Amino acid sequence: VIATMRNVGRSEALAAAAGPALGRTLEIKQLDVCDEGSIRACLDSIPGRHVDVLVSNAGVGMAGRLECQSLAAMQSLMDTNFFGLVRLVKEVLPDMKRRRGGHIVVISSIMGL
């Protein structure tokens, strides 16, 4: 199992929760869904880039009235919440299709409704 984080410098709580699994059955790797190079580097570090299950839960929220939000903030939200998922799927799906196996699970928030 590989858990990914944009900033692995903030992985203390995850590492503590993982306990003895860390380093044996669980790895923590850096991955930023807004950076194609980061996605490729993470996947390239996996033997054969073989991913059986991709669980995507990267996301940011935005609260408030539309007219109070900047266009840049909305673009950043879409870059993470939508295009980040698209980037991940584009990287793992070809191999899953070739193997005729794999699952992609997308987790969103109630704000997505």
N, C-alpha and C positions, 0 to 999 in steps of 0.2 A: 504494500500500500504506500502510495506517495501522497503526502499532503503538500500543497503548494501555498506559498504566501508571496505577496508583492514585496514585503519587507521581512526577510528572515531574521533580522535583528530584533524583531518583536515576537519571537517564537517561544519565549520562556514558558508561558502558560500552556501552550500546546505540548511542549516537550515534557513538562511536569505531568500533564494529564496522560501522556503516552506511557510514562513509566518505563518498565523494562522492554516494552515493544520497540521503543526508539532505537534504531540501529540494527534491529533484528528483523522485524516484520513491517516496520514503518520508517520511512525516510521523509525528511522535510526538505523541499527544494524551493528555489526562487522561481516565481513565474508571475509576470505582470501581463494581464490579458490585453492591455492597451499597447503592448510592445511585441510585434511579430518576432523580433530577434530573441526576446526572452522566452516566448512560447517555443520557438524552434530549439533553442539551447536546452530547455528543460526536456523536451521530447527526445532530442538527440542523446541525452544522458541516460535514456532508458534503453536497455538492450533490444535492438531491432525495432525501436520505437513502438513496441507492442503494448497497446493499451486495450484492456478488456472492457473496462468501465470508466467512462468519464463522468464525473459529477461536477457540474459547474454551478457554483453558488456565489461567484464574484458579483458584487453589485454595490451601488451607492444609492442613496435616497435623496429626495428633494422635497421639502415641504414648503407650502406657502402658495400664494396666488401667482398665477402665470405672469401677470404683468410686473411682478416684483422680482422675477428671476432674470438673470442675464442670459443672453443667447450663448455666451461662452460656457456658462455653468450647465445649460441644457445640453450643449454639444458634448461636454465632458461626461455627463450622465449617460448619454446614448453611446458614447465611445466605450464606456465600461460595460453597461448593462446589455446592450444589443450587439455592437460590433465586436466586443470582447468575446462573446459567445460564438459569433460567426467565425472569428479567427481560430478559436479552439477547434470547432467542428471541422473547418476546412483542413486542419492539420491531422486530425485523427480519423476522420471518416474514410478517406481513400483506403487506408490499411484495413479498417473494419470491413469495408465492402469487399476487398480482395480476399479476406479470410472468411467472409460470410458469417461474421460473428462480432459481437460487441454490443454495448449498450451506452446510450447517452442520456443522462439524467440532468434536467435543468431545474434548479431551485430558484424561485423568485420570491418576492415579498408581496404582501397584501397591497402594497403601494403600486405594484405592477398592474393591478386591476384598474 
